Amino acid sequence: MLQHVWLVRHGEQVRRCDGELTMRGTQQAGAVMRRLRTEPIGRIVISPARRTRESAMPLLTERPAVPVRVDGRARERMEYDPPVVDDASWEAFRDAWDRTERDRDLVPAVGDSSRAAAARLRHLIDESLPDAGDLVVITHGGIIRDLLRDILSDEEMRSLRPDALAGLQHGSITRLDVVARGYHVGGIGTTEHLPRSLPADPRQ
């Protein structure tokens, strides 16, 4: 049986340092659980952030026997963590974020470069794959994109629509297929499992 890695972006959160899920984010987490509840999950790994831990709760409740680990290698490339949360601090964070998007080797004042973030998530996945069943990683949109930019070939990148990696929606699921030479991208940021009444905003 083909083994999969399910990369889940956390649900929508309140925009503040380590913010909790919004009501919509909680509903998105429930939708992810319903999508994955019948998959042969062998292990679950969660980023330490509050929003990822809260996003994992419905799946953990549904599948209590599955081994779970919180792992810092699944954390986001950069975190919004200003002394004062206001529009100016958010704009400064977004500017620094965009620069690390354009230059994948740029190391921000706080956080990792895009390449370093991708490497640590790849190492986590390599190390965490169960002997049987699938791996679920509940993590963040930026680091999922970082990893995809490492895995996808130049030809595959050119074949994608221009906005395919621009912003993975909250509660979206990216599937990697485990193959002999590593991983094949089977689906990017799918949202069919999310109810239409829950449009996600990747800028939140």
Secondary structure, DSSP 8 states (H G I E B T S, - for coil): ---EEEEEE---B-SSTT--B-HHHHHHHHHHHHHHTTS-EEEEEE-SSHHHHHHHHHHHHH-TTS-EEE-GGGS-SS----SS-SHHHHHHHHHHHHHHHH-TT---SSS--HHHHHHHHHHHHHHH--SSSEEEEEE-HHHHHHHHHHHS-HHHHHHS-TTTTT---TT-EEEEEEETTEEEEEEEEE-TTS-TT----TT-
